[in-house]
């Protein structure tokens, strides 16, 4: 157990941690697959998404909207259907509708009474602006992939977030669901971490690539973290 009282800033991953992106991804992709007669279960869709998203985020920087379009383009090739141009934008078009987890908004409001809050997210500014309306809390800092021109797990994202926050990194606690995108690189960058294990009890890795990392603390949801901090 780490001493949660020693931190002043909580940095959050957004999609997968605050926002139920697996529900959002499936809500966008499954109707498209149904229209084209594609039979694929949820785990197959999510794990394919995870592999393709990571692939297009590793190379030369592309806006996240383009990453999502390329993911859908390659999905149409892998699952052998002809998607119309407008259908290839189904993920980006749906992001504003992706819901927060049921515990997110209340937990953020509670945590904001004690800590400064920040977001470090693999997203474009305009897409995050749609999501921010659903989170209903004012973040002190928002660092996006568009601003840094890099995607987590790149250390550049954490470096820029910490530059903006200022002060010692020992006072910053990173909170995230993805071992691959967040926990492993944040740990290597010297940050304390909380793993929000949103897939506890579920099989497979879901929408994030498999990875191994040892967080400082594991919780099932943000409500548990808020309770542990006394907020």
N, C-alpha and C positions, 0 to 999 in steps of 0.2 A: 504493500500500500504506500502510495506517495502522499506527501503532505500537500494537499490541495490549497491550503491557506497561503503557501509561498508564491503562488502565481498571481499576476496582475492582469494578464491578457490571455484570452482563449481564442485560438485561431481554428476555424472550422473549414473542412472540406464541405462543399455544398451538395452536389448530386450523389446520392447514395447514403449521405449522412444526415442532412437536413431534409432533402427532397427524396421521395420514393421514386428513384429513377427507373428501377426495374419495372414498377407498375406503369410508369410513363412510356418506357421503351416498348413494352408488350402492348400497351394500348394503342401505340402508333403502328407497330409492325404487324400484329396479328390480323387486323382487318384487311391490310394490304395482301398478306399471304392468303387469306380466305378468298379474296376477290380473284386471285390468280390460281386457286386450287392447290396451294402449297401446303403440305402436311408437315408441320414441324412442332415439336413440343416446346414448352416454355424454356426448359433448360438449354435446349439446342439453340434457340433464338438468342438467349442471353449470352451464352458462351461464345457463339459466333460473333456477336456484337463486340464482346470484350476483346477478342483477338484482333478484329479489324480496326477497332478504334485505336488500340495501342499501336498497331502497324502504321496508321496514318498520322499519329502524333509523334512518332519517333524521328521522322525525316525532317526535311525542310519545313519551316513553319507554315501552316495553312490556317486560315480562320476556322473556328470550330464549326460554323455553319457548313463550310466546305468539307470538313472532316466527316460530318454526319451524312452529307450527300454521297461522299465516296464510300462510306460504309454501306449505304443502301444500294449503291451501284454494284458493289462487289457481292452483296447478298443476293441481288437479282441474278448474278452470274452463277453463284454457287448453288442456288436453289432453282435455277433454270426457269426463270419467267421474265417476260418483257414488261418492265415497268415504264409507265408514261413519265415524261420529264417532271411533271408536278408531283408524282408519287415518290420520287427520289428525295423530295424535301419534307417527307412526312415527319421525320424525327425533329428537325429544326422547327418546323411549323407547330409542333405539339408541345414544345418545352414550356411555354407559358401556362400550360394546363397540367403539368406534372405536379402532383400534390405533395405538400409536406407530410412527413410521417405524423401520425396523430399526436405524438408527444412533443413535436418540434417547437411549435410557437409558444406554448406555455413554458417549456423549459428555457428557451432563449430569453423570454421576459424575466424569468426568475434569475437566471445567470447574469443578466445585464445589470441587476441591482448591485452586484458585487464585483464584476469583472468588466473590463473593456473587451469588446467582441470584434473579431475580424474574420473575413472570408478569404480563402485562398483557393481559387477554383479554375478548372480547365474549361473555360467558357469564353464567349465573346461578351463585350460590355452590354450590347443591346439585348442579348438573350438573358443575361443575368438580371437586367432591369425588369424583365417580365416576371422572373422568379421572385425578385425582392419584394414585390407587392404581396406575395403569398406568405412571406416569412414574418411580416408585421413587426419588425424590430429594426431599429437604426443601428447599422454596423459602424464602428469607428474607422475601420479601414476595409477596403475591398481591393484585392489583387487578383486580376484575371490573366488568363493565358494571352489574351489579345494585347494587354499592356506590356507584358514581359516578352512576348513572342517566343514562348516556350511552354511546354506542357509538363505537368508532373508525370513521372517522378524526377524531372530535371531539378537539380538543386537551385537553379536560377529562380524558380518560383518562390522558394523559401527564403532565399537571399534577399530578394526584393521586398517580400512581405516584412522581413525583420528590419530592413533598412527603413521602411516607412514607419514601423512601430517605434524604433529606437529603443534604447535601454538594453539591459542585459537579457540574453536569450534564456537565462535561467528563470526569468519571470514569465516566460511564454509557454503555454501548454497547447499542443496541437491535438485536435479532436477529429477523428475521421473513421470511416468505415473500411476503406480500402487499404489492405496491407501493401499492395503493389504501388499504388499512386502516392500514398501518404505516410503510412507508419514506417515502412522501411527507409525511405529517403529522409524523412524528418528525424528519425533516430540517428542516421549517419551524419546528419547536419548538426547534431548535438541538442536537439529539442526533446523535451519530455513529451510523451504521447499517451492519448487515451484511444483505445480501439473500441468503437461502437459496433459491436458484432451484430449487425442487423440480420444476418443470415443464420443466426444461432438456431440449430435444430433442423436446418434445411440441408439437403445434399448439394454438392457441387459448389463452384465458386461464384456462380451467377454472372453478373455483368462486369466483373473485374478479373483480370488475369490472376492466375495462381501465384502466390508469393509466400514467403515465410519471414516473419519479423516478430520480435518480442516487445510488445508495448509495456509501458509502465503500469497501465491499468486497463482492464477490460470491463465494459458494461454492455448490457443488451440494448439500452436506449438512452436518450438524453434525459429522460425523467429520472433515471437512476443516478446519472451524474449530478444533476441539480440537487437531488436529495443528499448525496454524499458530501456536497460542498456546504450543505446547510442552508441553501438558498430557498 
